[in-house]
């Protein structure tokens, strides 16, 4: 009849998928109601580039930690009160330090953090240029050994 | 010769970096607080169990104290409780509790069950004041000096070692002008 293992498995899969979507739906339910869509867009952007301090490797938008909920509410209220993005970031940095920013400000003790990748790239480029030049100076029939 | 060794040297360097990263990975309690050396933030909070009585920052300034962030739902706070209790009983430093995101009934039952080491307990039900203090999660402790400045902060459960090596020496240094 209809109760072949394949059918059962398919029905189970369907249920699981339906349940999964239900969960997504519940997780996405945000009780915050913005007075205009511009504020909501800024809220999304801010919570994505601010760190959840409790979980540390999640941003505020994705985290379910109680502190993240509190901070989201705080950001929502500051946005509705007409505060700028900079003011909101300063508010959080004053309390939690630069660590709260996923994109820390350029300068001071973050200089090395920002410049190191470019410096390493330049270093690599120099190594490549030097070794290519050295090799091109060798006669064409020289053995492929540039260790000197 | 050097060119031959270079990949190996780079490998060693990367290995050393990874080893450092791994050993300090779980030291998230070492995150510095920007509030150290700054005045304790302004607040006005009700006393736990007495919603009509509000206590402000100004009323607490004048003598050093330890502000301990705790909650009845916080498991680590139970582990920390005997340490707080011993400090309070030693009479060296009064401990003021900041009851964080808690239900008054649960918090009072918790104190009833484990004992109440706190000279005073402030109820921060919304967690708003905790944000001003840069609190991550309970338990956390702040050493506040007689001028109302935050001198030291510890994230996580206090231990007798931290009290003896970090908190009491700072308190003694504070006492000598």
Interface residues (C-beta under 8 A of the other chain):
Chain A: X53 X54 X56 X65 X66 X67 X70 X71 X74 X93 X94 X95 X96 X97 X99 X146 X147 X148
Chain B: X1 X3 X4 X28 X31 X32 X33 X34 X35 X101 X126 X127 X128 X130 X131 X132 X133 X134 X135 X136 X137
